[in-house]
């Protein structure tokens, strides 16, 4: 008994309550998304997604208990091993996986399906934490940076090979973790600027259909003006010239990246962001229907189980990637508000937990958890309301699916476990 | 180390949250378009068609009803058929046809039902019904078609068809939608508003595949269809059938009216067509066949053939006007001077009754001259204009030269000349009685439709008034909705006491043995009054005309018969009129020889 009280003594109940609030809200919405008034099915019906999700919730609770009863030191010591195992699974899935919707990311054994890339985020976070947990590791040292790059790019490359660009994009959020751990902000700023220039260039060439000559001419004229202004100071002069050339380079790359690297469906997903009416029956359809469903909810929604757009299949994937539509439609702005507040609170709470860690390992891991949740939450919502291209990533704890729910549970509760032992310092 | 960066990251999280909340605020609260779009998506209007009203004859016999037909619908995605041969033989189509129908359906939609086989008859459907259920993906939608149990009276009943773009454009009430059925001619068109009933509308929720998932807002905005009102017509279908039988193979019209009420007992247009041809899926094919028939079966002669010269039946009107004007009396005699105008039969110096009986042309030449040239004005020519004007006013009160107002579409006016017409032809003041004298015997610038002739017969039968002839007796089981004009008496300008001599003369036409021209209309125990006409026709043989009513006292039926190119009115027309009266008043025909004559007779000799 004494050990038991020890286990729960230092857990962060705020995080746990937020977690269960999200999971239960999600469960009700999965039921609502598939509810058919004429069929009179119960939320517990195992033929329904809601019934199956309940099993996954049960499995998650068991997972949580296992995590709590395990020795927290295992987390640190198994970090690289787990990373290695998942990398092997990511390789194996390329050969033995089943292709679903264009990506080979699922193992299928009987009726049981499992997506290793969901766990890649977790083990990458562990490996990164382990790597940076070494007090010697410094992010301004080239060899250490290369190590970090290796940890990140291995899973990303394998996931990209599966054809799952959406999950691969999640790893980009680790740059914020690295920034917190001392990475120079320059790559971050350059990345954001590059993305803005890239999108602007797409907008100008693909939507406005401006001739590239005009764009280059404008950039070069601005560049020359900047160079003339800065001609006195040598370093500024060189920077001006370099930036001008870099922007030209990005613009030049747009054609290549957009037309040759991106697949046609990815191209249209970007284009419909700028103009949703571009292809209302095709690529614009999902986003349009999703926005209609959410928008039709109004202030207080149509009521639980009263949504029509989601239930009558106007919104595709309404149990998984587009689960937020059900919330928006049935619970209106109030529901959206609650979801956003709950998620923001959870993310900020996890950041808080990370900051109070004594070990760098735990802090890095905590930031990884917060940022993964942040990326999934913000990008998933953005894509349902037409602020971001549809990249097919789930809303944590809400979207239907065992792999996703258990992976996020493990991710979060590993942090809760580490946090409950924050007073104990591991000796290396 | 780098602790301050925590704040930056927290700010990013909060900032993104605010962006999302702002965007959602706009989407969910400010922007209305999604709410409309959501309704557009998932709410669909379903029209429920009411049962069209039935049509009965005056004795309660049904003459138009709705017959169930079955549309075979297919949902291509649900079809699972290994061997189509059996299915094809069931529907009696060949394999190629099956493939065509399927690909058409697939072209429309894989998941929504479309018509595979339209308007299968009750009998056909009964034959396949049992085995039909074995085939998945095929469904049956019952519909109704108009059906005419006895195949006559096509032009009076009319037909229904899909609304045309033209009708939709003219429809100011915006009631009709493309694909609706509407009465296009005859009674179906005239009483469309009563017969059609009221469409019901229901709003249902549909899913993305178009499958109905339930009522919209629990059916609060739904309306139930109201069936159309049944109509009882004035038609006696036995008489109608008989009239059609008599007119078989002839061109012309028979119209029978109940004089006291203006109710049309029968209205025959010959040749006609089987109204059942213009229902159902063969509509267009049959319509173009009928429409291109050179005998013009779609031409509704009783109300549209208004160019017929009335011929001798017009002499009664001349007599009545002359009596009213006081220019003759029943005792007035006129020498049958055949040097001015030809005549027929052995007579020489008749009074009015004899003149009508013998159809004496010189008598009415003189009579008309007295009407026209009354010496009101000094100038002989100008006097004719005044006289003619007065004469025309009289004619109008007999319903000539204007639409009577029967409840059928496209009634025509007939022709009554005007003073200005002659002024235009001959010049003002340059014409007089001698210019227009052919009017005196019902020739010249006169045109009368068979309906107007029957109405004339009814006027004489009623001794001076008529009720606008009509076909509707009850609407929805009551007379309340029957227009007022079908209940109101219209008096002629000739006072009732003037009619006696004309009635007596018409009695004599029929009941003077073979010396009367109407002898073929004689029935032993019924006093039939009639008048023959033989209208000259520049294009061929004369038209045979007869009007009659019976019995003489308290008449029950007034008839006009017009048979084109059948020679003298005494032959075909008088026979048919007599038979119609006999059939109506006695129920059966005792004078078989007349019937045979009317059916088989060669009237031209």
Contacts between the chains, C-beta under 8 A, distances in Angstrom:
chain1	res1	chain2	res2	distance
A	36	B	213	7.6
A	37	B	213	7.7
A	37	B	214	6.2
A	38	B	213	7.1
A	38	B	214	6.6
A	176	B	9	5.9
A	176	B	12	7.3
A	179	B	5	6.2
A	179	B	8	7.9
A	179	B	9	7.5
A	180	B	2	6.3
A	180	B	5	5.0
A	180	B	6	6.7
A	180	B	9	6.0
A	181	B	2	6.9
A	182	B	1	6.3
A	182	B	2	5.1
A	289	B	41	7.6
A	291	B	27	6.3
A	291	B	34	6.2
A	292	B	34	4.7
A	292	B	37	4.5
A	292	B	38	5.3
A	292	B	41	6.6
A	293	B	34	7.8
A	293	B	38	7.0
A	294	B	24	7.2
A	294	B	27	5.9
A	294	B	28	6.4
A	294	B	34	7.3
A	295	B	27	4.5
A	295	B	28	5.7
A	295	B	31	6.0
A	295	B	33	7.3
A	295	B	34	2.6
A	295	B	35	6.8
A	295	B	37	7.8
A	295	B	38	7.7
A	296	B	34	4.8
A	296	B	35	4.8
A	296	B	37	7.3
A	296	B	38	3.6
A	297	B	28	5.6
A	298	B	28	5.9
A	298	B	29	6.8
A	298	B	35	6.7
A	299	B	28	6.9
A	299	B	29	5.6
A	308	B	38	6.7
A	308	B	41	7.7
A	308	B	42	4.5
A	308	B	205	5.9
A	309	B	38	5.4
A	309	B	41	6.3
A	309	B	42	6.4
A	311	B	207	7.8
A	311	B	213	7.8
A	312	B	41	7.9
A	312	B	42	5.3
A	312	B	205	6.6
A	312	B	206	6.8
A	312	B	207	3.6
A	312	B	208	6.0
A	312	B	213	5.8
A	313	B	207	5.1
A	313	B	208	4.2
A	313	B	209	7.2
A	314	B	41	5.3
A	314	B	42	6.6
A	314	B	207	7.7
A	314	B	208	5.0
A	328	B	24	7.2
A	328	B	28	6.6
A	332	B	28	6.0
A	333	B	24	6.2
A	333	B	25	6.5
A	333	B	28	4.5
A	333	B	29	5.7
A	336	B	20	8.0
A	336	B	21	7.5
A	336	B	24	4.6
A	336	B	28	6.7
A	337	B	21	6.6
A	337	B	24	7.8
A	340	B	17	5.4
A	340	B	20	5.5
A	340	B	21	5.7
A	340	B	24	7.8
A	341	B	17	7.8
A	343	B	17	7.7
A	344	B	13	6.1
A	344	B	14	6.7
A	344	B	17	4.3
A	347	B	13	5.3
A	348	B	10	6.1
A	348	B	13	6.1
A	348	B	14	7.6
A	351	B	6	6.7
A	351	B	9	6.6
A	351	B	10	6.0
A	351	B	13	7.4
A	355	B	3	7.7
A	355	B	6	5.6
A	367	B	9	7.7
A	370	B	13	7.9
A	371	B	9	8.0
A	374	B	13	5.8
A	374	B	16	7.5
A	378	B	16	4.8
A	378	B	17	8.0
A	378	B	20	6.9
A	381	B	20	5.3
A	382	B	20	7.1
A	385	B	20	7.5
A	385	B	23	5.5
A	385	B	24	6.4
A	385	B	27	5.9
A	387	B	19	7.7
A	387	B	20	7.9
A	387	B	23	6.2
